[in-house]
Amino acid sequence: MSWNGTVRCGHCYQSGHNKRGCPQLKKHIAENPDSWEATHGAGRARQCSYCDKPGHNRKTCAPRKTHEALYRSDNKLWRQAFEKWAISQGLGYGALISAPLHWRDSKGYSHDGKVKPALGMFVAHNTNDEDNSLTYTWAAVPAHRDYYALTMELIGGEINTYRNSARCESLQLPDIPVISPATGLDHWGGTRTRGDGDATWTVVSPSPRPGFGKEFTQSHAIDQLVKDYFKGGKDAKTERDFRVLDAKVRKALKDYVNDSATLEELDARLNPPTDDNSDSNNE
């Protein structure tokens, strides 16, 4: 823009338009689609940062809006199912947890958690706005791993690691049919398993108030998940990052929340026995 407020093109240097709207540049690009001007800078068509398609931006992107609606509804559904399971197991603040983790007692003696499990009190679930791990990804991705889902505080000891010692230990979700299965097939057909000590814990004494509180499934908490996932910026997620929840799994979660079937029944429905398993059982 010149000193008197008139727009001046940076390509042809004429007044009345900028470089992006320059008719000479557009003609040159149309006649030379492989030229530098056609593939760089103002000559390159604007693309959406979410779906990489031209003609719109991230804010108006139709696929993003569709995924945002799915992300909101599926996370609410998954959290309802997970909390229902937690209540059935007595999991909540103050619950006593047994975990097969390597730990050290107050006298300094180390213990193999598989022989003598570590005991701790459930003290927290992930409440971070950014990268919150308590989402439907546990149901959508076979043997999903996230090491900061839950937290327990050891009683009478501490966790022993190569780097440091701590009273608190992060836990993954255990093997919960439909909600967070620990075994599944990856994209190449290989079997994946989540069987570490921090994912094979059990509740040995229930919480006086099982569950995670009303805020866990309330709209404002789900809205915050959506806002964080779809935010723009340098590390913004794209359409390729979005994981769609399988329709059969979604239906199973709904049936569980609505008391239409147990998790075991739903798991059998989602994973019917193969011919090989049937033959081995018959033998």
N, C-alpha and C positions, 0 to 999 in steps of 0.2 A: 504494500500500500504506500502510495506516495505521500509527500508532506501535506498535500491538500485534501487527503482523505479518499482519493480515487484509487480503486484497485488496479494494479498493474501486473500483467502476466509475467512470470519468471521464465517462460519459454520463448514467446514471440515479442515480449516487452511492449505489447499494446495495452491500452487501458480498457477497463470495462469487464474484465474477467480475470480469474487466477489461472494457475498452471493446470489444475485439475479440470477446469472447464474450457481449456483452450481448444478451439476448433482445429487449428493447425496441428496441434499435438495429437488430437483424436484421429485426424486423417492420416497422419504419419503412422500411428499405431495400427490402424485398420489395414494399411498397405504393407506394413512390416511387423507382423505379429510376433516375430522372433527377435526383434530388436531389443536393445537394452532398455529403451523407453517403455516398451510394452510390458516388460517383466519386472521393472523396478520403479520405485517412487510413485509419482503422480499418475503414471501410466498404468499401473497395476490396479485392477478392480478391487474395491474394498471387500474384505471378507470378514465374515462373522468369526469372532475368536472362540466360539463354542463349537459350531459345526463345520467351520472352514468353507462355507459356501458363500458366494457373493450375493449382493443385493439387499443385505440387511445387517444389523449389528447384533451384539450379544443380548441387548435389552429386548429386542423385538423378535428374537429367534424362536420359531415355532417348536423345534425339537427341544430346546431348553425349557420352554414352558410346559411341554408334555412331561419331560423328565422331572421337572420340579414338582408337578402335581403327584406323580408316582412316588417320588422320594418322600414327600410329606405323608401320603396315605400309608405307604408300606412301612415306614418307620414307626408310625403310630401303632399300626397293627402288630408289628414285631415286638415293640416294647410292651404292649398289652399282654402278649403271649409270654414274653420272658418274665414279666412281673408275676403273672399267674403261676408260672412254674416255680418262681422263687418263693412265693407264699406257700405253695404246696410242700416245699422242702424245708420251710422254716428259715429261709435265707433273708437276712435283714440286719440292721445295725445291732450288734451285740451277739449275733449267732457265733457259736463255737465251730471252728473249721479244722479238719484234719487234712494235712497235705503231705504227700511223700516227697518232701524237699530235704536236701542236705542242710543241717542246722547245727548250732552249737549251744549247749546249755549254759546256765549262769556260772558253772564251775569251769567252763572252758573246754569241756569234752565235746567232741564232734559226734554227730549221729547220722547214720544213713537213714534217710526218710522212708525208704522202702521197708526197713526193719522197725524203726521207731519214728513214726510220722511226727512232723512238727504240728503243734497245736497253736491256734491263734484265733483272734476275735475279728469278725468282719467289721471294718470301720468305714469303708467308703466305696462308692462306685464312681466311675469317671464322669465328672461334671464339666469338663473343659468345653468351652464353646468351640474351640478349634480342634479338629481331628478327634472328635468324640468317638470312642470305639464302640459304644453301645448302639449300633445301628443294625439294619437288616442284612448287612454284609455277612454276618455270621450264618445266616440261612441261605444266602445266595451263592457263597463261594465255598466249595468243598474244603473241609479241614482248614478253615480260615484261622489265621493266627493274629493275635493282637495282645501284647504283653502288659497292657495298662488298662484293662477293663475294670477290675475290682482290686481291692486292697485289704489285706489282713495284717493285724499286729500280733506278733508272736508273744506267747505267754511263757515266761521262764526261760527265754533264750533269744537267739538272734540268727538271722540267715547268714550263712558263710559263703562268700564268693571269693574269686581270685583277686578282686579289686578292693572290696571293702566289706564291712559287716553292717547290718541294719536290723532294726526291730520290725520294720514294716516290709512287706513283700507284695509285689503286684501279682495278680492272678489272671489267667485267661478263663474263658468260659469252659465248663466241662462238656462232655458229650451229652447233648440233649437232643433227642430225636426231633426233627423238623426245625427246631429253634436254632441249634448250633451243633449240627452233626460233626463228629470228629474224624470221620472217614468219608472219602469220596473220590471221584475220578477227576483228573485235571484235563486240560484241553487235548492232551496227547493220549488220553486213555489210561494213564498211569494212576496208581492208587496213592492218595495222599492221606496222611494220618497226623492228628494232633494228640500226642500221648505223653507229653512232658509232665513232670510232677506238678507244675503250676496249673495244669489243666485237668488233673485227675483227683481233685480234692472233693471232700464230702462234708456235709453239715452233720455234726455229731450231737449238737445241742441247739435247738431252735431259738431264734430271736423272740423276745417278748412281743415284738411288733413286726412280723415278717413283711417284706416288701420294701419299696424305695420311696414311698410317699407319693402324694397326688401329683406333685410337680413333674414326676418322671414321665408321665404320659399326657400332661396338659399341653394345650395348643401352643402356648408361648415357648415351651421347651422344644417342641417339634419345629416351630418356626425358626428357632435359633439354629437348629441343625441344618435346615434348608438354606438359611442365609449364609452360613459358613461354607457349605458345600459349593454353592453356586456363585460365590463372590468372584469378582474379576481380579485383575492384577497380574503380576509377574508369574505367579504359580497357579493361576486359575485352571480349574479342571475343564476338560473338553468332553465332547460327545463320546469320544473313544474311551474315556475313563468311566463312563456311567455303566453300572452293573444292574441289569434288569432282573427283578425277582421273578423266578419261574411261576407261571400261572397256577400250576398244580401245588406248588409250595404255598403260594398266597392263599389258595383255597383251603389248604390244610391248616394254616395258621388261623384262618377265620373259623373253621370248624372247632378248633381247640378252644379259642376264646369264647365261642358260643356254646361250649359244652356239648357239642354234637358228637365228639369222639375223643378218645384218649390219645396221647402222643404215641403210644405203642401201636395202636390201631392205625393211626395216620402214617407212621413210619412203614408199616407193612403195606399200606396202600401205595406209598410212594416208591417203595423198594421191594417189589414182589420177588419171591425166591426164583432163582434161575434154574434151568434144567439140571445144571451141575450140582447145585445145592440140594435139589430135590432127590437126585440120584444118591448123593452121599448120605442124606438123611434116611433114605429107604434101606441103604445098606446097614 
